[in-house]
Amino acid sequence: MKIAFYCYLFVALILVSCRDNTRTAGTTTELKTDTKKIAPENPDTSAIADTIATTSLKHKMTTEQLLLLIGSERKKIEAKLSTASKTEADGIYDAYLAANEMLVGKITEAESQLLDKFYEEDAQTQIRVKKLGTLLEQYHLDYDEIGEGMVEIKTKNDYYHNIFKNYVSDDYKEYIAIKSEEDKVSYSADASLLISFEKIGERVIVWEKLLAKYPTSKLRNKIREQYQSYQSDYLFGMDNTSTIEYQSSEKAFINPENVDEFNRFMRKYPLSPTNKLIKILLKNFKDEKIRSLIDAEQQKL
């Protein structure tokens, strides 16, 4: 029940803060609440999965108002963590992650016109991009260049790690630390992988070990989802960095460098469950249903 309490508490704080910010700005911004589900980090905790009220605005708040709200909510969270148990801190993380990402998403919406022009070279646009970047930095936020000319706003890689690392349970602590480390570098853009297949293979092992270490973790579904995502990227790549050429045809072949990488992986990690998936791919890569075969086998691991 305490975890559910924190979910409702944080949403209530955002509601109150939104009203306070609109008063400060001297506007008559009308607020409405929509009811929807926020996917929790702990999907097996029914209390968190309950429908909760989240805030949406008929008239958008300014970026400055949203940033002030993000900053004030972070301070409130840090204060609460100082007296919370580890279990309570886990629940605070789950609820705060959902609420904070919602607010960061609203900044992306508020700055959509500028972000659409992010790569334009005219001086005025670049001055605005730099000014916003400086403002975001003050709140531990940054630009996220996701490819194909698209740019969003994101938290810095160590944002949640710095807040929660000394308070949460061991499984949460390791999960957050791994996410923080991996987010130091961009992973993909323009339907291409930006890190090597060897590094993706090593990420597969990291999440494989985390899943094995904490089989009853409240985060196990999130861990499993990330693990399987890396497995799929490792085996198939992406559209512009595919492991298979001429896929779904008789001319299909696996790139030699990927075959070498698969062999390296299996030699280094002979007991990894992922080896079974590699062997299926090597044997059946010409099959037009190869992805379905791999997906089905993943569910058994």
C-alpha positions in Angstrom: 0.0 0.0 0.0 2.9 2.4 0.6 4.1 2.0 -2.9 0.6 2.9 -4.2 0.6 5.8 -1.8 3.7 7.3 -3.4 2.3 6.9 -6.9 -0.8 9.0 -5.9 1.3 11.4 -3.9 3.7 12.3 -6.8 0.8 12.8 -9.2 -0.9 15.0 -6.6 2.3 17.0 -6.2 2.5 17.6 -9.9 -1.2 18.7 -10.0 -0.6 21.2 -7.2 2.7 22.4 -8.6 1.1 22.9 -12.1 -1.6 25.1 -10.6 1.0 27.1 -8.6 3.2 27.6 -11.7 0.3 28.8 -13.8 -0.6 31.3 -11.1 3.0 32.5 -10.9 3.0 33.1 -14.6 -0.1 35.3 -14.3 -2.1 33.3 -16.8 -5.5 31.5 -16.6 -4.2 28.2 -18.0 -7.0 25.7 -17.6 -6.0 22.3 -16.3 -7.8 19.1 -16.9 -6.9 15.6 -15.6 -7.0 12.6 -17.9 -7.1 9.1 -16.5 -4.6 6.6 -18.0 -2.2 3.9 -16.9 1.4 4.6 -16.4 3.5 1.6 -17.1 5.5 1.0 -13.8 9.0 -0.3 -13.5 7.4 -3.0 -11.3 4.6 -4.4 -13.5 3.8 -7.2 -11.0 2.8 -4.9 -8.2 -0.9 -4.5 -8.7 -1.0 -1.4 -6.6 1.3 0.5 -9.0 -0.5 -0.9 -12.0 -3.8 0.6 -10.8 -5.2 3.4 -12.9 -3.9 6.7 -11.6 -4.7 10.3 -12.6 -2.1 12.2 -14.6 -2.1 15.8 -15.6 -2.5 17.2 -19.1 -2.9 20.8 -20.0 -5.4 22.4 -22.4 -2.9 25.3 -22.6 0.7 24.2 -22.4 3.0 25.4 -19.7 6.1 27.1 -20.7 9.4 25.3 -20.8 10.6 27.5 -17.9 7.6 26.5 -15.8 8.1 22.8 -16.6 11.8 23.0 -15.7 11.0 24.7 -12.4 8.5 22.0 -11.6 11.1 19.3 -12.5 13.6 20.9 -10.2 11.2 21.3 -7.3 10.0 17.7 -7.6 13.5 16.4 -7.6 14.2 18.2 -4.3 11.1 16.8 -2.7 12.1 13.3 -3.8 15.6 13.7 -2.4 14.1 14.8 0.9 11.7 11.8 1.1 14.5 9.3 0.3 16.5 10.5 3.3 13.9 8.9 5.6 12.6 6.0 3.4 13.3 2.3 3.8 14.8 0.5 0.8 11.4 -1.0 -0.2 9.8 2.5 0.1 12.7 3.9 -2.0 12.0 1.3 -4.7 8.4 2.4 -4.9 9.5 6.1 -5.0 11.7 5.3 -7.9 8.9 3.6 -9.8 6.5 6.4 -9.3 9.0 9.3 -9.8 10.4 7.8 -13.0 6.9 7.7 -14.6 6.0 11.2 -13.4 9.3 12.8 -14.3 9.5 11.3 -17.8 6.0 12.6 -18.4 7.2 16.1 -17.5 10.3 15.8 -19.7 8.1 14.7 -22.5 6.1 17.9 -22.1 9.2 19.9 -22.6 9.8 18.1 -25.9 6.3 19.1 -26.9 6.7 22.7 -25.7 9.9 23.0 -27.8 8.8 21.0 -30.8 9.1 23.9 -33.3 12.7 24.6 -32.2 13.6 20.9 -32.2 12.3 20.6 -35.7 14.8 23.2 -36.8 17.6 21.8 -34.6 20.0 21.1 -37.5 19.3 24.3 -39.4 22.4 26.5 -39.8 21.0 30.0 -39.6 22.5 31.9 -36.7 19.2 32.8 -34.9 18.1 29.2 -34.7 21.5 28.1 -33.4 21.5 30.8 -30.8 18.1 29.5 -29.6 19.4 25.9 -29.6 22.4 26.9 -27.5 20.4 28.9 -25.1 17.9 26.1 -24.5 20.8 23.6 -24.1 22.3 25.8 -21.4 18.9 26.0 -19.6 18.4 22.2 -19.8 21.9 21.6 -18.4 20.9 23.4 -15.2 18.2 20.7 -14.6 20.4 17.8 -15.6 18.6 17.4 -19.0 20.0 17.3 -22.5 19.2 17.0 -26.2 18.5 13.5 -27.5 19.5 13.2 -31.2 17.6 10.1 -32.1 18.2 10.1 -35.8 16.4 10.9 -39.1 16.5 14.6 -38.1 14.5 14.0 -34.9 15.6 15.5 -31.6 13.9 15.2 -28.2 14.7 16.2 -24.6 16.0 13.5 -22.2 17.4 13.2 -18.7 21.2 12.9 -18.5 22.4 9.3 -18.3 23.2 9.5 -14.6 20.1 11.4 -13.6 18.2 8.7 -11.7 21.4 6.9 -10.6 22.6 10.0 -8.7 19.3 10.4 -6.9 18.6 6.8 -5.9 21.9 4.9 -5.7 22.2 5.2 -1.9 18.6 4.3 -1.1 17.1 1.5 -3.2 17.4 -2.3 -2.9 20.3 -4.1 -4.5 18.4 -5.2 -7.6 17.1 -1.7 -8.2 20.6 -0.2 -7.5 22.2 -2.5 -10.1 19.5 -2.0 -12.6 19.7 1.8 -12.4 23.5 1.7 -12.5 23.6 -0.4 -15.6 21.1 1.8 -17.4 23.2 4.8 -16.4 26.4 3.3 -17.8 24.8 2.2 -21.1 23.2 5.6 -21.7 26.5 7.3 -21.7 26.7 6.6 -25.5 24.0 6.7 -28.2 22.9 3.2 -29.1 21.1 3.6 -32.4 20.0 6.3 -35.0 18.6 6.3 -38.5 17.8 2.5 -38.2 21.5 1.8 -37.6 23.3 0.5 -34.5 25.9 2.9 -33.2 27.9 0.5 -31.1 29.7 -2.7 -32.3 28.1 -6.1 -32.3 30.7 -7.2 -29.8 29.6 -4.5 -27.3 26.0 -5.5 -27.9 27.0 -9.1 -27.1 28.6 -8.0 -23.9 25.4 -6.1 -23.0 23.4 -9.3 -23.5 25.6 -11.0 -20.9 25.2 -8.1 -18.4 21.4 -8.4 -18.6 21.5 -12.2 -18.7 23.5 -12.2 -15.4 21.2 -9.6 -13.8 18.1 -11.7 -14.6 19.8 -14.8 -13.2 20.9 -13.0 -10.1 17.5 -11.6 -9.2 15.0 -14.1 -10.5 12.2 -12.8 -8.2 13.0 -9.1 -8.6 10.1 -6.7 -9.0 12.0 -5.4 -12.0 12.3 -8.8 -13.6 9.9 -8.0 -16.5 11.9 -4.9 -17.3 15.1 -6.7 -17.1 13.9 -9.5 -19.3 12.5 -7.0 -21.9 15.9 -5.3 -22.1 17.7 -8.6 -22.3 15.6 -9.9 -25.1 15.8 -6.6 -27.0 19.6 -6.8 -26.9 19.5 -10.4 -28.0 17.4 -9.5 -31.0 19.6 -6.6 -32.0 22.7 -8.8 -31.6 21.3 -11.6 -33.8 19.6 -9.4 -36.5 21.0 -5.9 -36.2 18.8 -3.1 -37.6 17.7 -2.2 -41.1 20.8 -0.3 -42.0 23.2 -2.5 -40.0 21.7 -5.9 -40.6 23.5 -9.2 -39.9 21.8 -10.9 -42.8 22.2 -9.8 -46.4 19.4 -10.5 -48.9 17.2 -11.7 -46.0 14.3 -14.1 -46.9 15.8 -15.1 -50.2 17.9 -18.0 -51.4 20.8 -15.6 -51.8 20.7 -14.7 -48.1 24.0 -14.9 -46.1 25.2 -13.8 -42.7 27.9 -11.2 -42.9 31.3 -12.9 -42.2 32.1 -10.4 -39.4 28.9 -11.4 -37.6 29.7 -15.1 -38.0 33.1 -14.4 -36.4 31.4 -12.4 -33.6 28.9 -15.2 -32.9 31.8 -17.7 -32.7 33.7 -15.4 -30.3 30.6 -15.1 -28.1 30.0 -18.8 -27.9 33.7 -19.5 -27.1 33.7 -16.9 -24.4 30.3 -17.7 -22.9 29.8 -21.5 -23.5 27.0 -21.7 -20.9 25.0 -18.7 -22.1 21.4 -19.5 -23.1 21.9 -17.0 -26.0 24.0 -19.6 -27.7 20.9 -21.6 -28.5 19.5 -18.6 -30.3 22.8 -18.1 -32.2 22.7 -21.8 -33.4 19.1 -21.5 -34.6 20.0 -18.4 -36.6 23.1 -19.9 -38.1 21.1 -22.9 -39.2 17.9 -21.2 -40.3 18.8 -17.7 -41.4 17.3 -18.3 -44.9 13.9 -19.2 -43.4 11.5 -16.3 -43.9 10.1 -17.1 -40.4 13.4 -16.9 -38.7 12.4 -14.0 -36.5 9.3 -15.9 -35.3 11.5 -18.9 -34.6 13.9 -16.8 -32.5 11.0 -15.0 -30.7 9.4 -18.3 -29.8 12.7 -19.7 -28.4 13.3 -16.5 -26.4 10.1 -17.0 -24.5 11.5 -20.4 -23.3 14.7 -18.9 -21.9 
